[in-house]
Structure formats: C-alpha cells, structure tokens
C-alpha cells in the first residue's frame, strides 16, 4: 500500500490528495442518467452517466495540507 493510501474493505480505497481523501466508485443505480461533462455543467458535453463518481472526504482540519497520520 502506498503512503497516503487507506484500504479498509468494504470501503473503497482512499488516496490523500493534498487537502482531502479521494476515491472513485461505481454506483450502478446512477448509470443512465444525464451527466454534465464540462466543469461548469454546460449542456454542450452532456452524455449518459456510466455510474462513476468521485467522493471527496475532507479532514476535520480544513487547512491540513500534510497527510494525516495513518
């Protein structure tokens, strides 16, 4: 396991990304809905979602830039 990585099943693997923990998961129930592809949610790049999402989990200290103790 890489430093800055948490792997505790049944939760998805989380990786520290400077200010928060991040992961990528698939939610099958979200597949088929319209997804906005642009950074501002514009309709030009809309498409059907495949169910992927990227949860971000902030630590209790907002200005924490160092990896919390694992």
Backbone torsions as a table, in degrees:
resi	resn	phi	psi	omega
1	UNK	NA	135.3	-179.4
2	UNK	-73.9	149.8	173.4
3	UNK	-59.7	141.4	-178.7
4	UNK	81.6	19.2	178.9
5	UNK	-124.6	134.6	175.1
6	UNK	-113.9	130.8	-180.0
7	UNK	-134.8	93.3	-178.4
8	UNK	-128.7	86.1	178.5
9	UNK	-55.3	145.6	12.8
10	UNK	-88.9	7.9	178.8
11	UNK	-77.3	154.1	178.6
12	UNK	-70.9	157.3	177.1
13	UNK	-63.0	132.4	178.9
14	UNK	-111.2	140.8	179.4
15	UNK	-122.8	136.1	179.4
16	UNK	-77.3	126.9	-177.7
17	UNK	-124.9	63.0	176.1
18	UNK	70.1	-44.2	-177.6
19	UNK	-128.5	-12.3	-175.3
20	UNK	-157.4	164.6	173.2
21	UNK	-87.4	139.5	-178.1
22	UNK	-134.0	155.5	177.4
23	UNK	-153.1	174.6	170.2
24	UNK	-133.7	128.7	-179.3
25	UNK	-130.9	164.3	177.0
26	UNK	-116.7	126.4	176.4
27	UNK	-112.7	99.2	-176.8
28	UNK	-54.3	-31.9	-179.3
29	UNK	-69.1	-15.1	177.8
30	UNK	-89.2	-13.9	-178.2
31	UNK	-64.9	140.0	177.1
32	UNK	96.2	-15.0	176.0
33	UNK	-78.2	159.9	177.2
34	UNK	-71.8	132.9	177.6
35	UNK	-115.4	141.3	176.4
36	UNK	-92.9	122.0	-174.9
37	UNK	-88.9	-19.7	-176.6
38	UNK	-87.7	161.8	-177.3
39	UNK	-67.1	-20.9	179.1
40	UNK	-106.4	11.4	177.6
41	UNK	74.1	23.4	-179.9
42	UNK	-67.4	151.5	-176.2
43	UNK	-79.1	-12.3	-177.0
44	UNK	-59.4	-34.9	-175.4
45	UNK	-110.5	26.4	-179.0
46	UNK	-67.8	148.3	178.0
47	UNK	-159.3	170.0	176.6
48	UNK	-75.9	135.5	-179.2
49	UNK	-73.2	148.6	176.0
50	UNK	-98.4	3.9	177.0
51	UNK	96.4	-4.1	179.5
52	UNK	-76.5	143.4	173.9
53	UNK	-145.3	160.0	-177.1
54	UNK	-123.1	92.3	178.6
55	UNK	-73.1	140.5	176.5
56	UNK	-120.1	131.5	-176.7
57	UNK	-121.1	114.6	-179.2
58	UNK	-82.3	142.9	175.3
59	UNK	-74.2	166.3	-179.4
60	UNK	-61.3	-30.9	179.5
61	UNK	-95.6	113.7	-173.1
62	UNK	-63.4	-38.3	-176.5
63	UNK	-88.4	13.7	-178.9
64	UNK	-71.5	113.0	178.9
65	UNK	-105.7	-12.1	178.6
66	UNK	-92.0	154.1	179.7
67	UNK	-64.4	125.2	176.7
68	UNK	-60.7	151.9	178.4
69	UNK	-57.8	132.0	-177.1
70	UNK	-96.8	NA	NA
